[in-house]
C-alpha cells in the first residue's frame, strides 16, 4: 500500500511538472533589442533605450511578467516605463498586473475596447489598473528614448486591434499573433478579426523594411515564412469559395478538409480557419 502511495505522489508530481511552462529566457537580437520566450503565455520583447526600457506584451500571468522583469534586471538597471500591446488576448496582456504601476501602456483603440470588455469578467479585475493609457488608431512613431520605434496598423486581422512594433534601423518587427507557423492562424471574429483582413495585413507587412519577425508563438520568422502563411490562407479561401459556389454545406466543406471531428474527441477551443472563412463568405453584409 505504502509503495502505491509513493508511486501516486510521484505521478502527481510528474503531472505538475509537465504543466509548468518552460522558464522565461531572453535572446538578444540587435542593438539592445531582445525577445523573450517561455513563462506562461506568448513570446514578448523588450528594447533597452538610453534612459528607459520598452516592453512589448506582458505574458499571461503576473508571475511570468515578473520573471521577465527579473531577466531585464540582469541586463540593465534602467526602469521599464512603457509597454506596447500587440493585441488584447490573455496570453499577451494577462501578466500586465505583474509590471510596475503607472506605466505608459500603448495599444490600438480596439485593443483597449476588448480589454474593457474582458473586465466584465470579475476574474480579470487585476487588469482594471492596466488599461491602455495611450491609444493608437493608425501608424505612429512611438516616443521612446532609444532606437526609432514605429507602430504600424493595417486594419482588422487576428483581431481588430493588431499593432506591429517596427524598428526600421534594426530591421526587426514584433508582430504578435499575425503569423502562426505549423498551424492555421487564429481569427477572433468576436474581436473583429477576419481572414481576408489578415491576408491584406500580411501583404502590407511584406512591404515593411524588416527581415526578422518576432511572433507570439514561433521562432523568429523571415518574409519567406510570411509569404508561405499568406499562400496557405489564400489557398483555403479559394477552396472554400469554390465549394460554396457548388452549393456545399458547412458540414460537407468541413468533410472536404478532413475536419470532421472523430467521435469522442474534445471540441476545438476555437473554430477552424475553414469555418471562419465559410462564415465570412456567407454572412449577410
Ligand atoms: Zn492572440
py3Dmol code that shows the C-alpha trace and the ligand (Angstrom):
import py3Dmol

protein = """\
ATOM      1  CA  UNK A   1       0.000   0.000   0.000  1.00  0.00           C
ATOM      2  CA  UNK A   2       2.762   2.365   1.018  1.00  0.00           C
ATOM      3  CA  UNK A   3       4.590   1.719  -2.237  1.00  0.00           C
ATOM      4  CA  UNK A   4       1.454   2.508  -4.184  1.00  0.00           C
ATOM      5  CA  UNK A   5       1.013   5.864  -2.410  1.00  0.00           C
ATOM      6  CA  UNK A   6       4.628   6.810  -3.110  1.00  0.00           C
ATOM      7  CA  UNK A   7       4.069   5.938  -6.763  1.00  0.00           C
ATOM      8  CA  UNK A   8       0.888   8.027  -6.915  1.00  0.00           C
ATOM      9  CA  UNK A   9       2.657  11.013  -5.332  1.00  0.00           C
ATOM     10  CA  UNK A  10       5.474  10.664  -7.852  1.00  0.00           C
ATOM     11  CA  UNK A  11       2.936  10.521 -10.676  1.00  0.00           C
ATOM     12  CA  UNK A  12       1.148  13.648  -9.417  1.00  0.00           C
ATOM     13  CA  UNK A  13       4.484  15.482  -9.174  1.00  0.00           C
ATOM     14  CA  UNK A  14       5.344  14.479 -12.758  1.00  0.00           C
ATOM     15  CA  UNK A  15       1.951  15.783 -13.952  1.00  0.00           C
ATOM     16  CA  UNK A  16       2.532  19.079 -12.125  1.00  0.00           C
ATOM     17  CA  UNK A  17       5.969  19.424 -13.726  1.00  0.00           C
ATOM     18  CA  UNK A  18       4.535  18.671 -17.165  1.00  0.00           C
ATOM     19  CA  UNK A  19       2.082  21.575 -16.783  1.00  0.00           C
ATOM     20  CA  UNK A  20       4.797  24.053 -15.839  1.00  0.00           C
ATOM     21  CA  UNK A  21       5.820  26.254 -18.766  1.00  0.00           C
ATOM     22  CA  UNK A  22       9.493  26.485 -19.698  1.00  0.00           C
ATOM     23  CA  UNK A  23      11.310  29.144 -17.664  1.00  0.00           C
ATOM     24  CA  UNK A  24      11.417  32.664 -19.073  1.00  0.00           C
ATOM     25  CA  UNK A  25      14.548  33.147 -21.183  1.00  0.00           C
ATOM     26  CA  UNK A  26      15.904  36.043 -23.183  1.00  0.00           C
ATOM     27  CA  UNK A  27      17.578  36.102 -26.605  1.00  0.00           C
ATOM     28  CA  UNK A  28      19.481  39.141 -27.877  1.00  0.00           C
ATOM     29  CA  UNK A  29      18.535  40.271 -31.393  1.00  0.00           C
ATOM     30  CA  UNK A  30      20.416  43.513 -32.133  1.00  0.00           C
ATOM     31  CA  UNK A  31      21.289  46.898 -30.522  1.00  0.00           C
ATOM     32  CA  UNK A  32      19.552  46.309 -27.181  1.00  0.00           C
ATOM     33  CA  UNK A  33      16.518  44.601 -28.746  1.00  0.00           C
ATOM     34  CA  UNK A  34      15.550  41.275 -27.187  1.00  0.00           C
ATOM     35  CA  UNK A  35      12.861  38.639 -27.477  1.00  0.00           C
ATOM     36  CA  UNK A  36      11.599  36.642 -24.517  1.00  0.00           C
ATOM     37  CA  UNK A  37      10.496  33.026 -24.657  1.00  0.00           C
ATOM     38  CA  UNK A  38       8.993  30.778 -22.026  1.00  0.00           C
ATOM     39  CA  UNK A  39       6.886  31.532 -18.996  1.00  0.00           C
ATOM     40  CA  UNK A  40       3.103  31.389 -19.242  1.00  0.00           C
ATOM     41  CA  UNK A  41       1.849  32.918 -22.455  1.00  0.00           C
ATOM     42  CA  UNK A  42       3.181  34.299 -25.697  1.00  0.00           C
ATOM     43  CA  UNK A  43       6.691  35.436 -26.596  1.00  0.00           C
ATOM     44  CA  UNK A  44       7.344  39.040 -25.626  1.00  0.00           C
ATOM     45  CA  UNK A  45      10.136  41.509 -26.314  1.00  0.00           C
ATOM     46  CA  UNK A  46      11.927  44.482 -24.866  1.00  0.00           C
ATOM     47  CA  UNK A  47      14.184  47.288 -26.028  1.00  0.00           C
ATOM     48  CA  UNK A  48      16.785  48.912 -23.805  1.00  0.00           C
ATOM     49  CA  UNK A  49      16.945  52.623 -24.614  1.00  0.00           C
ATOM     50  CA  UNK A  50      19.199  55.374 -23.224  1.00  0.00           C
ATOM     51  CA  UNK A  51      17.161  56.060 -20.095  1.00  0.00           C
ATOM     52  CA  UNK A  52      14.287  53.581 -20.167  1.00  0.00           C
ATOM     53  CA  UNK A  53      13.160  50.129 -21.231  1.00  0.00           C
ATOM     54  CA  UNK A  54      10.214  49.472 -23.536  1.00  0.00           C
ATOM     55  CA  UNK A  55       8.399  46.141 -23.180  1.00  0.00           C
ATOM     56  CA  UNK A  56       6.276  44.524 -25.890  1.00  0.00           C
ATOM     57  CA  UNK A  57       3.452  42.371 -24.468  1.00  0.00           C
ATOM     58  CA  UNK A  58       3.116  41.002 -20.942  1.00  0.00           C
ATOM     59  CA  UNK A  59       2.624  37.183 -20.926  1.00  0.00           C
ATOM     60  CA  UNK A  60      -0.374  35.503 -19.255  1.00  0.00           C
ATOM     61  CA  UNK A  61       0.383  35.752 -15.555  1.00  0.00           C
ATOM     62  CA  UNK A  62       1.787  38.375 -13.219  1.00  0.00           C
ATOM     63  CA  UNK A  63       4.318  35.735 -12.141  1.00  0.00           C
ATOM     64  CA  UNK A  64       5.675  35.283 -15.675  1.00  0.00           C
ATOM     65  CA  UNK A  65       5.719  39.063 -16.236  1.00  0.00           C
ATOM     66  CA  UNK A  66       7.792  39.429 -13.049  1.00  0.00           C
ATOM     67  CA  UNK A  67      10.128  36.681 -14.264  1.00  0.00           C
ATOM     68  CA  UNK A  68      10.593  38.706 -17.467  1.00  0.00           C
ATOM     69  CA  UNK A  69      11.342  41.838 -15.374  1.00  0.00           C
ATOM     70  CA  UNK A  70      13.928  39.846 -13.427  1.00  0.00           C
ATOM     71  CA  UNK A  71      15.625  38.881 -16.717  1.00  0.00           C
ATOM     72  CA  UNK A  72      15.597  42.522 -17.849  1.00  0.00           C
ATOM     73  CA  UNK A  73      17.113  43.467 -14.476  1.00  0.00           C
ATOM     74  CA  UNK A  74      20.083  41.196 -15.207  1.00  0.00           C
ATOM     75  CA  UNK A  75      20.884  43.274 -18.314  1.00  0.00           C
ATOM     76  CA  UNK A  76      20.125  46.840 -17.232  1.00  0.00           C
ATOM     77  CA  UNK A  77      19.256  48.920 -14.175  1.00  0.00           C
ATOM     78  CA  UNK A  78      17.062  51.212 -16.305  1.00  0.00           C
ATOM     79  CA  UNK A  79      13.365  51.267 -15.440  1.00  0.00           C
ATOM     80  CA  UNK A  80      10.601  49.833 -17.608  1.00  0.00           C
ATOM     81  CA  UNK A  81       8.451  52.845 -18.424  1.00  0.00           C
ATOM     82  CA  UNK A  82       6.341  51.764 -21.387  1.00  0.00           C
ATOM     83  CA  UNK A  83       4.566  48.683 -22.657  1.00  0.00           C
ATOM     84  CA  UNK A  84       3.170  48.273 -26.148  1.00  0.00           C
ATOM     85  CA  UNK A  85       0.447  45.636 -26.542  1.00  0.00           C
ATOM     86  CA  UNK A  86       0.258  43.866 -29.897  1.00  0.00           C
ATOM     87  CA  UNK A  87      -3.393  42.937 -29.192  1.00  0.00           C
ATOM     88  CA  UNK A  88      -5.776  42.040 -26.375  1.00  0.00           C
ATOM     89  CA  UNK A  89      -5.524  38.247 -25.981  1.00  0.00           C
ATOM     90  CA  UNK A  90      -4.996  36.999 -22.432  1.00  0.00           C
ATOM     91  CA  UNK A  91      -1.660  35.361 -23.245  1.00  0.00           C
ATOM     92  CA  UNK A  92      -0.325  38.806 -24.246  1.00  0.00           C
ATOM     93  CA  UNK A  93      -1.952  41.098 -21.650  1.00  0.00           C
ATOM     94  CA  UNK A  94      -2.858  38.931 -18.633  1.00  0.00           C
ATOM     95  CA  UNK A  95       0.522  39.496 -16.970  1.00  0.00           C
ATOM     96  CA  UNK A  96       0.299  43.314 -17.020  1.00  0.00           C
ATOM     97  CA  UNK A  97      -0.526  43.350 -13.316  1.00  0.00           C
ATOM     98  CA  UNK A  98       2.970  41.938 -12.628  1.00  0.00           C
ATOM     99  CA  UNK A  99       4.530  45.101 -14.114  1.00  0.00           C
ATOM    100  CA  UNK A 100       5.094  48.318 -12.130  1.00  0.00           C
ATOM    101  CA  UNK A 101       2.081  50.604 -11.664  1.00  0.00           C
ATOM    102  CA  UNK A 102       1.960  53.918 -13.516  1.00  0.00           C
ATOM    103  CA  UNK A 103       3.413  52.641 -16.798  1.00  0.00           C
ATOM    104  CA  UNK A 104       2.548  54.158 -20.132  1.00  0.00           C
ATOM    105  CA  UNK A 105       0.558  51.395 -21.835  1.00  0.00           C
ATOM    106  CA  UNK A 106       0.171  51.841 -25.590  1.00  0.00           C
ATOM    107  CA  UNK A 107      -2.320  49.857 -27.655  1.00  0.00           C
ATOM    108  CA  UNK A 108      -4.717  50.175 -30.553  1.00  0.00           C
ATOM    109  CA  UNK A 109      -8.089  51.673 -29.593  1.00  0.00           C
ATOM    110  CA  UNK A 110      -9.771  48.344 -30.437  1.00  0.00           C
ATOM    111  CA  UNK A 111      -7.435  46.525 -28.040  1.00  0.00           C
ATOM    112  CA  UNK A 112      -8.461  48.876 -25.250  1.00  0.00           C
ATOM    113  CA  UNK A 113     -12.102  48.212 -26.178  1.00  0.00           C
ATOM    114  CA  UNK A 114     -11.517  44.415 -25.996  1.00  0.00           C
ATOM    115  CA  UNK A 115      -9.785  44.777 -22.629  1.00  0.00           C
ATOM    116  CA  UNK A 116     -12.662  46.857 -21.250  1.00  0.00           C
ATOM    117  CA  UNK A 117     -14.986  44.110 -22.419  1.00  0.00           C
ATOM    118  CA  UNK A 118     -12.823  41.465 -20.677  1.00  0.00           C
ATOM    119  CA  UNK A 119     -13.070  43.422 -17.409  1.00  0.00           C
ATOM    120  CA  UNK A 120     -16.738  42.441 -17.204  1.00  0.00           C
ATOM    121  CA  UNK A 121     -15.381  39.093 -16.009  1.00  0.00           C
ATOM    122  CA  UNK A 122     -14.518  39.546 -12.298  1.00  0.00           C
ATOM    123  CA  UNK A 123     -11.546  37.165 -12.731  1.00  0.00           C
ATOM    124  CA  UNK A 124      -9.903  39.835 -14.892  1.00  0.00           C
ATOM    125  CA  UNK A 125     -10.284  42.696 -12.372  1.00  0.00           C
ATOM    126  CA  UNK A 126      -6.491  42.942 -11.837  1.00  0.00           C
ATOM    127  CA  UNK A 127      -6.335  44.471 -15.321  1.00  0.00           C
ATOM    128  CA  UNK A 128      -8.505  47.444 -14.296  1.00  0.00           C
ATOM    129  CA  UNK A 129      -5.396  49.444 -13.316  1.00  0.00           C
ATOM    130  CA  UNK A 130      -3.603  48.385 -16.520  1.00  0.00           C
ATOM    131  CA  UNK A 131      -5.883  49.558 -19.308  1.00  0.00           C
ATOM    132  CA  UNK A 132      -4.021  51.243 -22.169  1.00  0.00           C
ATOM    133  CA  UNK A 133      -3.195  54.854 -21.292  1.00  0.00           C
ATOM    134  CA  UNK A 134      -2.439  55.827 -24.892  1.00  0.00           C
ATOM    135  CA  UNK A 135      -4.455  54.566 -27.804  1.00  0.00           C
ATOM    136  CA  UNK A 136      -3.386  54.469 -31.415  1.00  0.00           C
ATOM    137  CA  UNK A 137      -5.657  54.161 -34.441  1.00  0.00           C
ATOM    138  CA  UNK A 138      -3.081  54.273 -37.235  1.00  0.00           C
ATOM    139  CA  UNK A 139       0.650  54.363 -37.881  1.00  0.00           C
ATOM    140  CA  UNK A 140       2.642  56.413 -35.426  1.00  0.00           C
ATOM    141  CA  UNK A 141       6.210  56.898 -34.209  1.00  0.00           C
ATOM    142  CA  UNK A 142       6.483  55.982 -30.545  1.00  0.00           C
ATOM    143  CA  UNK A 143       8.017  58.438 -28.085  1.00  0.00           C
ATOM    144  CA  UNK A 144      10.953  56.392 -26.835  1.00  0.00           C
ATOM    145  CA  UNK A 145      14.444  57.344 -25.748  1.00  0.00           C
ATOM    146  CA  UNK A 146      16.195  54.668 -27.798  1.00  0.00           C
ATOM    147  CA  UNK A 147      16.147  53.264 -31.319  1.00  0.00           C
ATOM    148  CA  UNK A 148      13.383  54.508 -33.565  1.00  0.00           C
ATOM    149  CA  UNK A 149      10.149  52.581 -32.933  1.00  0.00           C
ATOM    150  CA  UNK A 150       7.224  52.809 -35.338  1.00  0.00           C
ATOM    151  CA  UNK A 151       3.799  51.410 -34.557  1.00  0.00           C
ATOM    152  CA  UNK A 152       2.041  50.111 -37.663  1.00  0.00           C
ATOM    153  CA  UNK A 153      -1.595  49.229 -38.170  1.00  0.00           C
ATOM    154  CA  UNK A 154      -3.044  47.746 -41.360  1.00  0.00           C
ATOM    155  CA  UNK A 155      -6.636  47.003 -40.307  1.00  0.00           C
ATOM    156  CA  UNK A 156      -8.516  44.074 -38.770  1.00  0.00           C
ATOM    157  CA  UNK A 157      -6.720  40.703 -38.973  1.00  0.00           C
ATOM    158  CA  UNK A 158      -6.163  38.325 -35.999  1.00  0.00           C
ATOM    159  CA  UNK A 159      -8.281  40.834 -34.037  1.00  0.00           C
ATOM    160  CA  UNK A 160      -9.339  44.374 -34.978  1.00  0.00           C
ATOM    161  CA  UNK A 161      -6.529  45.799 -32.821  1.00  0.00           C
ATOM    162  CA  UNK A 162      -3.281  44.200 -34.016  1.00  0.00           C
ATOM    163  CA  UNK A 163      -0.306  46.564 -33.777  1.00  0.00           C
ATOM    164  CA  UNK A 164       3.108  45.878 -35.275  1.00  0.00           C
ATOM    165  CA  UNK A 165       6.122  47.261 -33.416  1.00  0.00           C
ATOM    166  CA  UNK A 166       8.680  48.069 -36.104  1.00  0.00           C
ATOM    167  CA  UNK A 167      12.342  49.003 -35.601  1.00  0.00           C
ATOM    168  CA  UNK A 168      13.406  50.205 -39.052  1.00  0.00           C
ATOM    169  CA  UNK A 169      17.097  50.630 -38.195  1.00  0.00           C
ATOM    170  CA  UNK A 170      17.362  47.116 -36.787  1.00  0.00           C
ATOM    171  CA  UNK A 171      15.013  45.696 -39.445  1.00  0.00           C
ATOM    172  CA  UNK A 172      13.010  43.899 -36.754  1.00  0.00           C
ATOM    173  CA  UNK A 173       9.233  43.753 -36.360  1.00  0.00           C
ATOM    174  CA  UNK A 174       7.249  42.376 -33.418  1.00  0.00           C
ATOM    175  CA  UNK A 175       4.025  41.112 -34.952  1.00  0.00           C
ATOM    176  CA  UNK A 176       2.098  39.453 -32.111  1.00  0.00           C
ATOM    177  CA  UNK A 177      -0.228  36.744 -33.421  1.00  0.00           C
ATOM    178  CA  UNK A 178      -0.424  37.906 -37.046  1.00  0.00           C
ATOM    179  CA  UNK A 179       1.568  34.870 -38.195  1.00  0.00           C
ATOM    180  CA  UNK A 180       1.484  31.299 -36.952  1.00  0.00           C
ATOM    181  CA  UNK A 181       3.826  28.558 -38.106  1.00  0.00           C
ATOM    182  CA  UNK A 182       2.912  24.904 -38.455  1.00  0.00           C
ATOM    183  CA  UNK A 183      -0.727  25.576 -37.612  1.00  0.00           C
ATOM    184  CA  UNK A 184      -3.572  27.632 -39.015  1.00  0.00           C
ATOM    185  CA  UNK A 185      -3.890  31.258 -37.997  1.00  0.00           C
ATOM    186  CA  UNK A 186      -6.388  32.049 -35.286  1.00  0.00           C
ATOM    187  CA  UNK A 187      -9.001  34.605 -36.220  1.00  0.00           C
ATOM    188  CA  UNK A 188     -11.004  36.073 -33.336  1.00  0.00           C
ATOM    189  CA  UNK A 189     -14.244  37.100 -35.023  1.00  0.00           C
ATOM    190  CA  UNK A 190     -15.621  38.186 -31.657  1.00  0.00           C
ATOM    191  CA  UNK A 191     -12.826  40.787 -31.565  1.00  0.00           C
ATOM    192  CA  UNK A 192     -13.378  41.874 -35.158  1.00  0.00           C
ATOM    193  CA  UNK A 193     -10.775  39.547 -36.707  1.00  0.00           C
ATOM    194  CA  UNK A 194     -11.084  38.478 -40.357  1.00  0.00           C
ATOM    195  CA  UNK A 195      -9.135  36.061 -42.563  1.00  0.00           C
ATOM    196  CA  UNK A 196      -9.424  38.319 -45.615  1.00  0.00           C
ATOM    197  CA  UNK A 197      -8.205  41.227 -43.492  1.00  0.00           C
ATOM    198  CA  UNK A 198      -5.323  39.062 -42.295  1.00  0.00           C
ATOM    199  CA  UNK A 199      -4.183  38.404 -45.875  1.00  0.00           C
ATOM    200  CA  UNK A 200      -4.295  42.158 -46.600  1.00  0.00           C
ATOM    201  CA  UNK A 201      -2.426  42.880 -43.368  1.00  0.00           C
ATOM    202  CA  UNK A 202       0.298  40.327 -44.117  1.00  0.00           C
ATOM    203  CA  UNK A 203       0.731  41.640 -47.659  1.00  0.00           C
ATOM    204  CA  UNK A 204       1.350  45.103 -46.156  1.00  0.00           C
ATOM    205  CA  UNK A 205       3.735  43.564 -43.631  1.00  0.00           C
ATOM    206  CA  UNK A 206       5.739  42.098 -46.519  1.00  0.00           C
ATOM    207  CA  UNK A 207       6.406  45.674 -47.722  1.00  0.00           C
ATOM    208  CA  UNK A 208       7.812  46.725 -44.343  1.00  0.00           C
ATOM    209  CA  UNK A 209      11.553  47.250 -44.124  1.00  0.00           C
ATOM    210  CA  UNK A 210      12.420  44.311 -41.856  1.00  0.00           C
ATOM    211  CA  UNK A 211      13.963  40.880 -42.104  1.00  0.00           C
ATOM    212  CA  UNK A 212      13.297  39.473 -38.619  1.00  0.00           C
ATOM    213  CA  UNK A 213       9.720  39.000 -37.469  1.00  0.00           C
ATOM    214  CA  UNK A 214       9.065  38.085 -33.840  1.00  0.00           C
ATOM    215  CA  UNK A 215       5.727  36.379 -33.261  1.00  0.00           C
ATOM    216  CA  UNK A 216       3.837  35.324 -30.167  1.00  0.00           C
ATOM    217  CA  UNK A 217       4.203  31.600 -30.726  1.00  0.00           C
ATOM    218  CA  UNK A 218       7.099  30.721 -33.012  1.00  0.00           C
ATOM    219  CA  UNK A 219      10.809  31.201 -33.536  1.00  0.00           C
ATOM    220  CA  UNK A 220      11.790  34.391 -35.401  1.00  0.00           C
ATOM    221  CA  UNK A 221      10.439  34.397 -38.960  1.00  0.00           C
ATOM    222  CA  UNK A 222      11.516  35.773 -42.320  1.00  0.00           C
ATOM    223  CA  UNK A 223       9.472  37.268 -45.142  1.00  0.00           C
ATOM    224  CA  UNK A 224       9.561  33.862 -46.852  1.00  0.00           C
ATOM    225  CA  UNK A 225       7.685  32.381 -43.855  1.00  0.00           C
ATOM    226  CA  UNK A 226       5.069  35.125 -44.079  1.00  0.00           C
ATOM    227  CA  UNK A 227       4.652  34.508 -47.826  1.00  0.00           C
ATOM    228  CA  UNK A 228       4.074  30.812 -47.097  1.00  0.00           C
ATOM    229  CA  UNK A 229       1.453  31.720 -44.481  1.00  0.00           C
ATOM    230  CA  UNK A 230      -0.346  34.053 -46.916  1.00  0.00           C
ATOM    231  CA  UNK A 231      -0.362  31.415 -49.672  1.00  0.00           C
ATOM    232  CA  UNK A 232      -1.796  28.800 -47.346  1.00  0.00           C
ATOM    233  CA  UNK A 233      -4.648  31.084 -46.187  1.00  0.00           C
ATOM    234  CA  UNK A 234      -5.419  32.168 -49.759  1.00  0.00           C
ATOM    235  CA  UNK A 235      -5.500  28.557 -50.920  1.00  0.00           C
ATOM    236  CA  UNK A 236      -8.054  27.722 -48.234  1.00  0.00           C
ATOM    237  CA  UNK A 237     -10.133  30.812 -49.039  1.00  0.00           C
ATOM    238  CA  UNK A 238     -10.258  29.878 -52.727  1.00  0.00           C
ATOM    239  CA  UNK A 239     -11.213  26.268 -51.991  1.00  0.00           C
ATOM    240  CA  UNK A 240     -13.993  27.236 -49.537  1.00  0.00           C
ATOM    241  CA  UNK A 241     -15.307  29.786 -52.050  1.00  0.00           C
ATOM    242  CA  UNK A 242     -15.384  27.121 -54.770  1.00  0.00           C
ATOM    243  CA  UNK A 243     -17.231  24.648 -52.537  1.00  0.00           C
ATOM    244  CA  UNK A 244     -19.801  27.269 -51.508  1.00  0.00           C
ATOM    245  CA  UNK A 245     -20.349  28.067 -55.214  1.00  0.00           C
ATOM    246  CA  UNK A 246     -21.064  24.338 -55.727  1.00  0.00           C
ATOM    247  CA  UNK A 247     -23.781  24.621 -53.059  1.00  0.00           C
ATOM    248  CA  UNK A 248     -21.915  22.606 -50.416  1.00  0.00           C
ATOM    249  CA  UNK A 249     -22.982  22.879 -46.785  1.00  0.00           C
ATOM    250  CA  UNK A 250     -20.583  23.751 -43.974  1.00  0.00           C
ATOM    251  CA  UNK A 251     -20.687  20.083 -42.926  1.00  0.00           C
ATOM    252  CA  UNK A 252     -19.671  18.966 -46.424  1.00  0.00           C
ATOM    253  CA  UNK A 253     -16.955  21.624 -46.570  1.00  0.00           C
ATOM    254  CA  UNK A 254     -15.588  20.522 -43.216  1.00  0.00           C
ATOM    255  CA  UNK A 255     -15.502  16.951 -44.505  1.00  0.00           C
ATOM    256  CA  UNK A 256     -13.723  18.088 -47.699  1.00  0.00           C
ATOM    257  CA  UNK A 257     -10.946  19.440 -45.494  1.00  0.00           C
ATOM    258  CA  UNK A 258     -10.905  16.357 -43.262  1.00  0.00           C
ATOM    259  CA  UNK A 259     -12.152  18.448 -40.353  1.00  0.00           C
ATOM    260  CA  UNK A 260     -14.962  16.193 -39.171  1.00  0.00           C
ATOM    261  CA  UNK A 261     -14.201  15.502 -35.516  1.00  0.00           C
ATOM    262  CA  UNK A 262     -13.794  11.824 -34.664  1.00  0.00           C
ATOM    263  CA  UNK A 263     -16.301  10.508 -32.132  1.00  0.00           C
ATOM    264  CA  UNK A 264     -15.238  11.113 -28.544  1.00  0.00           C
ATOM    265  CA  UNK A 265     -12.740  13.812 -29.456  1.00  0.00           C
ATOM    266  CA  UNK A 266     -12.963  17.035 -27.469  1.00  0.00           C
ATOM    267  CA  UNK A 267     -14.390  20.062 -29.250  1.00  0.00           C
ATOM    268  CA  UNK A 268     -11.844  22.559 -30.570  1.00  0.00           C
ATOM    269  CA  UNK A 269     -11.331  25.607 -28.417  1.00  0.00           C
ATOM    270  CA  UNK A 270     -11.515  27.929 -31.419  1.00  0.00           C
ATOM    271  CA  UNK A 271     -13.310  27.397 -34.747  1.00  0.00           C
ATOM    272  CA  UNK A 272     -11.034  26.254 -37.569  1.00  0.00           C
ATOM    273  CA  UNK A 273      -9.821  28.623 -40.266  1.00  0.00           C
ATOM    274  CA  UNK A 274     -12.090  26.866 -42.772  1.00  0.00           C
ATOM    275  CA  UNK A 275     -15.160  27.586 -40.612  1.00  0.00           C
ATOM    276  CA  UNK A 276     -14.093  31.208 -40.191  1.00  0.00           C
ATOM    277  CA  UNK A 277     -13.695  31.593 -43.964  1.00  0.00           C
ATOM    278  CA  UNK A 278     -17.091  29.955 -44.510  1.00  0.00           C
ATOM    279  CA  UNK A 279     -18.724  32.349 -42.042  1.00  0.00           C
ATOM    280  CA  UNK A 280     -17.061  35.350 -43.665  1.00  0.00           C
ATOM    281  CA  UNK A 281     -18.156  34.303 -47.153  1.00  0.00           C
ATOM    282  CA  UNK A 282     -21.751  33.501 -46.214  1.00  0.00           C
ATOM    283  CA  UNK A 283     -22.612  36.222 -43.703  1.00  0.00           C
ATOM    284  CA  UNK A 284     -25.024  38.914 -44.828  1.00  0.00           C
ATOM    285  CA  UNK A 285     -23.141  42.117 -45.409  1.00  0.00           C
TER     286      UNK A 285
END
"""
ligand_1 = """\
1
ZN
Zn -3.656 36.307 -29.980
"""
view = py3Dmol.view(width=600, height=400)
view.addModel(protein, "pdb")
view.setStyle({"model": 0}, {"cartoon": {"style": "trace"}})
view.addModel(ligand_1, "xyz")
view.setStyle({"model": 1}, {"stick": {}})
view.zoomTo()
view.show()
